[in-house]
Amino acid sequence: MEKYVKIKQVVQLTHNVKQLRFEKPSGYDFTPGHATEVSINKPKWKEKKRPFTFTNLTDDDMLEFTIKIYDDHSGVTQQIDHLTPGDEFIIRDTWGAISYNGNGYIIAGGAGITPYIAILRDLNKKDQLKGMHLIYSNKTDHDIILKEELDALLGDRVTYVITDQKDTKQTQGFIDKDFLKDHIDNFDQSFYVCGPPKMTKEIGDILNSLGASTDAVTLDDQ
């Protein structure tokens, strides 16, 4: 069922990531980590549907999406970059393959963190965040999404990995087999992996080779 929601606020989080907050329809609920198909309520864009994950909590009085803008081609996110309060999204029923299955490691690349923002916020609200760790890869320091909030939620249980910036104060390198062996001492727990398709598949295969159960590894590419 389609619902029309107006933008209430637009926040620039990084040079290419925006946080959009919307009015919330009565009775519209979702599970943390789930998404909906979104389109822009403007001529020529109503039927161009894209999946975006909710980043707000289910009992918030607004809806929130955290969206990476791709301005190298004329697509939906490029159009979203020009939206302002009062413009509308069309949202639909909620769905999703990502859900919380127990404490463990989130391994995310770039915008792959977005499906887990609501999950982390929800666990924090329930005081169940203690056993969660985050390994989060980006090209540069400036690409890290919601770093201050992630630091506040996870403290020393978050590791930022930077691939393309030599002067970073974070961990410089790539998430490969040696990295995972050095940073994880127990593979008998849950793993949640989300990022570019190639990265997601490779890390999933590495985790399985290191002893993680296939059933305990949740994969979702962006």
SEBA-90946 format. One record per residue: x, y, z of N, C-alpha, C in turn. Coordinates in pm, whole numbers, plus 50000, padded with zeros to 5 digits. Layout:
REM residues N
XYZXYZXYZ/...
//
This chain:
REM residues 222
500844988050000500005000050000500885012550000/500615021649909501425033749899500995044250001/501985051050057501735062150148502615073850106/502075085850116502795097950077503245105150204/504535107550215505085113850335505925125850297/505755136750369506475149150340507785149850419/508785155250354510065157650421509905168750525/510375165950647510365176050753511735182450770/512785174650744514145179750769515155172350682/516155179550633517255173750558518555177850626/519395167950660520665170550728521795164750643/522825172850617524005168250544524945161750643/525145148450633525995141450728527445141050684/527675137950556529015138250498528895145150363/530005145550290529975152450161528995146050064/528655133250083527725126749989526675118150057/526395120850182525355113450256524415123450323/523115121250301522105129850362521165121550449/520695127850555519695122050643518395129550621/517355122250580516065128350552515045123350653/514335132550715513305129050814511935133150761/510965124150784509635125450727508565124350835/507405129650804506245126950888505965111850885/505455106650995505215092151004503725089350999/503275081150902501855077650895501425069851018/500225071951063499685064851179499685049851153/500215042351249500215027751240501275021751151/502185029951100503225025051010504415020451093/504635007451100505695001851182506634993251098/507794990351153508764982051084509684975551186/510434965651142511434959151225512784965651201/513554968951304514874974851282515704966551185/516264973151085517024966450981516244964450852/514934966750859514114964750740513994977650659/513474976150537513454987050440512084988050374/511964997750285510784998950201511225003850064/510395001549965510665007149833510165021549831/511045030449788510795044749791510825050349649/509955059749623510055067649501509745082149535/510135091049446509925105349467508595109449405/507805116649481506485120649431506615132849339/507205130249223507325140549119507155133848984/506665141248886506515135448752507825129148705/507705117848638508815110048583509585101948687/509305104148818510055097148921509185088149009/507865089048995506975081449083507155066349071/507485061548951507595047148929509035041948941/509975050848968511375046648983511615043449130/511465030749165511505026349304512905021849343/513315025849462514605021549516514425017449662/515125006849706515005002749846515895011149937/515325016250045516095023250147515695018050285/516685017150373516465011950507516105023150603/515155020650690514825030350795515975030950895/516335042950938517375044251041516825049451172/515545052751178514935056751305514455044551382/514085046751507513475036251587511995035151555/511445023351577510055020951535509055029551611/509375033451734508415041351811508675056351802/509615060551716509815074851693508585080651623/508395093751639507245100251576507555105251436/508655100751380509025104351243509705092451178/509855092851045510625082950970511925089450926/512975081350919514285086650882514985076950787/515565082650681516415075150590517775082050585/518835074150580520185079250566520695074350431/520885083550337521035079950196522325085450137/523085076650073524275081050001523865086149863/524395097749827524065104149700525095100349595/524605095049483525485091949370525205102149260/526105111749244525845122649149526585120949017/527145108848994527865106548869526945101948756/525655100348786524685097248681523325102548724/522445104248629521125110048658520185099248709/520225096948838519415086648900518605091949016/518025082649092517125086349202517865094149309/519065089349350519735096549459520195110349416/520525112049289520865125449241519665134749255/518465129649228517255137649246516995140449394/517245130349478517055132049622517945143249676/519125144749617520065155049660519465169049650/518455170749564517865183949542516545185949618/516105175849694514835177049765514995185849888/513895192249926513865201250042512605198350124/512535203250248511325201350328510075205450251/509065196850259507825198950185507695189750067/508825185450008508775175449902508345162049961/507925152949874507335140449922508035128049867/508095117949953508425104249913507125096349905/507125086149821506095075849824506745063449884/506195058449996506735046550060505705035350052/506165023250071505295011550055505465002150173/504984989850161505104980350271506564977950305/506824974250429508194971950475508594957450450/509884955150436510424941850412511904941950449/512514930350454513944930250479514484916550512/515744914450473516444901950504517334903550627/517544915850671518434918250784517634919650912/517984911751010517384913051142518414908651246/518194912551368519134909551475518974894851517/520094887351512520064873151546521004869751660/521384879651737522304877251847523564885551835/524264887151945525454895451949526574889851862/527414898851815528534894751731529164906751664/529524905251539530244915551464529434920451345/529324933551333528854939851211530094943751131/530144939551005531244943250916530624950650799/530884963650791530194972150693531194979950610/530784982750488531574991150399530735002650348/531205015050370530505026750319529075027750367/528135029150270526715030250304526155017250358/526955006550360526514993950417526234994650566/526615005550631526285007250772524805010350792/524145015850691522785021150712521775010650757/521804998050710520824988450761520974985350910/522134988850966522404985251105522234996851203/521985008851152521845020251241520665018451334/519505014751278518315012851362518505001051457/519194990551411519444979051498520294983051618/521374990551593522234994951703521495004251798/520715013451744519945022451830518935014751914/518315004751853517314996651924517964988552036/519104982152007519804974552110520254983552224/520704995552191521125005052294519945008752384/518805011152324517615014752402517205003452496/517434991052453517074979352533518204975152626/519314982652626520484979352707521024965452672/521064962552540521534949452493522694951052394/523404962152401524424965252302525814960252341/525974955652462527314952752514528094942652430/527434932752373528154922352301528344925052153/527994936952107528114940151964529424947351935/530044943651823531244950251773530994954851629/531724965051588531604970151452532974971751389/533134966251269534284968851184533744976151062/534184988551042533534997250944534585003150850/534504999450722535495003650622534985015150536/535855024950513535565036150424536835040150350/536665048050244537815052650168538645062650247/537975072550311538665082950388537935085450519/538575092950607537935096650733536625104050710/536595112450607535425120750580534225112850529/534445100350493533355091850444532615084550556/533145084850677532525077450787531175083850822/530135075950819528775080750846528465079550995/527995090451055527545090851195528625085951292/529865090151269530975085551353530775089051500/530345101151530530185104951671529175096051741/528085093051673527065084451734527585070151750/528285065051649528835051551660529845050651773/530675060951789531635061251900530895060952035/529825068952044529065069552169528385056252200/527905049552096527215036752117528175025352151/529305024752082530155012852089531495014952157/531925027452171533205029952237534355022852170/535125014852247536285008152189535914995352115/534614992952098534174981152023533854984451877/534344995851830534244999151689535655001451633/535924995551518537194997151448536915003051311/537485014751285537325021151154538515017351066/538225012650947539265008550853539225018050734/540355024250705540435034250597541335028750486/540815028750363541535022250253542375031850168/541945044450154542555053250054543175065950112/543405066550241543955078650303545155074750389/546335078550347547545074250415547745081050550/547235093450567547485100550692546365098650794/545515088650775544435086250870544975082151006/544235085751110544575081251245543845068251279/542985063851187542285051251204543155039851152/542615027751148543345016251095543405017250942/544595017650886544755019050741544955005150680/544155001950576544294989050512542984983950457/542874970650449541694964350392541224953050484/539934950250479539384939150557539594926250476/540654919050506540924906450438541044895350544/541504883850502541564872350593542494875050711/543674880550684544614883350792544044893550890/543364903750836542764913950922541744907651016/540864899350962539814893251044540394883751148/541444876451112542094867551209542714875551322/543254887351290543894895751391542894902651483/541694905551432540744913851507539594906051569/539424893451532538324885451587538914872551643/538644869951771539214857951833538194846751851/536944849251813535914839051828534964839751709/534984829451627534134829351508532844821451531/532614817651655531384810551690530364820451745/529984830251662529004840251700528354845651572/527474855351587526784860751470527644871051397/527534871151264528214881151181527214887151084/527304900251069526414907550980527284915450884/527174912750755528074918750656527254926250552/527604938950529526884946750429527824957050367/527844957550236528694966950164528554964450015/529514968949935529494965949792529454950849769/528774946149663528594931749642529874923449648/530944928149583532194920449582532764919049723/532764930149798533264929949935532434920550021/531114921450008530224913450092530444898550070/530524894449944530734880249914532094875449964/533134883349940534484879349980534574877750131/534014887250206534084886250352533254874550402/532094872250341531294860650379532064847650360/532744846450247533544834350221534694833050320/535344844150352536454843850449535964839550586/534834845150630534294841550761533994826550768/533414821150663533134806850661534424798750666/535454803350595536724796050594537414796450730/537084806650809537694808050942536864801251051/535764794951011535004787151108533624792351141/533244803851086531894809051114530854800451044/529794797251114528724789351055528004797350948/527654790650837526924797450730525624803450783/524964796350873523704801050930523884813351018/525104815751066525354826951156525864839251083/526004838350952526524849450872525384855250788/525024867650814523994874550737524674883550636/524384881550508524994889450402523924898150333/524284910750309523394919650234524254929850163/524184930150029525024939749957524244952249923/525004963249905524414976449874524544979349727/
//
